[in-house]
Amino acid sequence: MKKQLFSTLLILSLLASLSAAGCGETGTGDVTTGEKVTEPTVETSPDNIPLGTDLGGKTVRIYVRGDTIDTEFAAEQTGDIVDDAIYNRNRAIEDRLNVKLEYLSNTSVNFWDDRNIYMDTVRASVLANDGSVDIAAGLSNIMPYLAQDGLFVNLLRSDIPYLDFDSPWWPAELTNELSVENRMYMTSGEACLGVIKGMMCFYFNKDMIEQNKLENPYELVTSGKWTLDKFNEMASSAYNDINGDTKVDDEDNFGFIIANENHAPNFLLACGYRLTEPDSQGLPMYALGSEKIVTLLDKLVNMMNQDGFAAKLDGNDAYSTTFINGKALFTTGEFQNAETFRDLSFDFGILPYPKLDENQSDYITSSRATYSLLGITVTASDIDAAAAVLEASASENYRSVTPVYFEKALKVKYSRDDVSTQMFDIIKSHISFDFGVVHGPMMENISTLLRGEICYAKGTWSSTWASKETAVNAAVSDYLEAILALEN
């Protein structure tokens, strides 16, 4: 009996040893030496581009804006963590695909005033069929003009290789907003750092919060109580007629500044509303006359009519430095402002735009339309190679550039406190894209009218929209008709 028990225990011991070797180790044991043998790692592609893809040393020419060439696309090694990440991304793409990236620009940093130069350059390249522009990376709200002219390839075509718009580096909502009946001629996302840089937010002056004995804005956000009404209550209490002249001027302390009028329409998106809604055929149409939007605009107008609420408008720089001079409690801004705010003499914090009310579950934002959309021209020297570079740029940015900018630069280098890290995450986690924002300028300039309604506190939106609705949506129909007439 003892001999049988010993044999049984021995067998169980051996089985346990084998099980530990098979389950608890990452490699296998050599049966003769007992040493661990590491199994070979199977390399997989990080995106939809097969391993070993070789573009044969081709040059892919990417035409970019003067304000983005050095900061997003062709940065040199400078020792700055973001510049170096962009430089290394380009080298990684070139090495991986055996391709040469050539970034071109003939415009200044003034992206809006130079928009016609940009568009004319793309048109001239396609007309000449000279292959001088393979990929165009232009201002988001001028690219639709070029798309409707048939200058770009349909990126959803079945014979376009490599591009995978189900990947996380292509925002699903943006893809949905830019595509019409399986046609999409421009795209963006992780391929353009400007999408993150332009995410809209609030900044606040911590010193003024303490001086006015106001609630902690961070705690309001995390408790879900950072709403339009709460923001209005706090901002309206902070106004102070510093010079005692009984007039509102740039010498006073303000409650709220809209730092750029392009930030104003984000209030609608932050409240969960959209500029456009799908019609019966699923095509986008502007729906800016609904009761909920008119009610919200009336609320915003009433807020902006108060003392201590102001906006920096085109041609009026009176309030451009109010926040940075420490004379405003809240201001609108973008993520990229955090870098320029590093040298402020007072402590500042970052917040999402306020919610409509506490019933709204999430804080929502959009990215200012200054980011770039990218399109492959119909006369690209090699469309397949351009598609490979587009996909590789997006996926490589997703893995290497965005983390450096978002996690290291924004959250650490440019922030003043640890809670800002949480705020950046909250804001970025609910980014919204809208057909109406991207296409606004070409639709009877409706975006300009909308932001003017808020910034100038006109209080005339119902009549304005009534006079413009037919023309605006007729322009949308004309655009969609032009898109649907292009080769699919």
Secondary structure, 3 states (H helix, E strand, C coil): CHHHHHHHHHHHHHHHHHHHHHHCCCCEECCCCCCEECCCCCCCCCCCCCCCCCCCCEEEEEECCCCCHHHHHCCCCCCCHHHHHHHHHHHHHHHHHCEEEEEECCCCCCCCCCHHHHHHHHHHHHHHCCCCCCEEEEECCCHHHHHHCCCECCCCCCCCCCCCCCCCCCCHHHHHHHCCCCCCCCECCCCCCHHHHCEEEEEEEHHHHHHCCCCCHHHHHHCCCCEHHHHHHHHHHCCECCCCCCCCCCCCEEEEEECCHHHCCHHHHHCCCCCEEECCCCCEEECCCCHHHHHHHHHHHHHHCCCCEEECECCECCCCCCCCCCCEEEEEEECCHHHHHHHCCCCEEEECCCECCCCCCCCCEEECCCCEEEEEECCCCCHHHHHHHHHHHHHHHHHHHHHHHHHHHHHHHCCCCCHHHHHHHHHHCCEECCHHHHCHHHCCCHHHHHHHHHHCCCCCHHHHHHHHHHHHHHHHHHHHHHHHCCCC
